[in-house]
């Protein structure tokens, strides 16, 4: 027996090569036993409903993350009017619906043959030849599923059809089978359920205690932004006055660029130099359409001091920030 490693000619009954000690009779590697695709059982109604439930939980988790990001942007910018705008909320809900539809269509029709919920439960959707059904058939399948969703009896026929097909499967030419005979599910399924379960009390806490605190914080941020803009404008007015010996008639003359959705107007009194900032409708209720005033006064050494105050904003809001 020739050694495959060093080509030494060994006796036929020898187990190891006399020259290099390599094993001449290695044991054959075990090959995993796979169940032929056609013998895999069709998915039950319960497993399919559970997979859909997991998919909906996943979409809900995605929506919660987007909402958290939206709240984060609101905190940073101080503009929370988007949270109460019907157009914004409608657009957000439509975007989630489109993302959810794309999730089902692309994943069910793609090479993975199923959404994450199906894969976590070892299910696959495919045609009778065990090939992906494609995007168009997947879209047709989803539309039919949504159309027949209110008709519960059509859903209940699935366990009694020859290939465990629902009506949308029959029309789209798809079947849903198990990918393995094992009943083990992915660890992602219970983790997702746990995540949503934890989010329920967190959401309830946010709704009761967190939102009032959040709104108060937003109001404080908006007021501080208004005051910061007022200081910028007053500095521009002061520079113009020192350079020209008179108060500018308009903000444009000071070359102070001010752009903020929180401020709807900035006026300068050409006689006294007093600056009036008007909060826009994007501001919180206690600031909306109200005014911040910055009144100049000259000191003995010819310096200019600006006093921040208001005639229609509560004093307790200005105590710590308007100075």
Helices and strands as residue ranges (DSSP letters): G 37-39, H 45-77, G 81-84, H 86-109, H 116-120, E 123-126, H 134-148, H 152-156, G 158-160, H 167-172, E 175-178, H 187-205, I 206-210, H 211-244, G 251-254, E 263-268, E 275-279, E 291-298, E 304-309, H 315-318
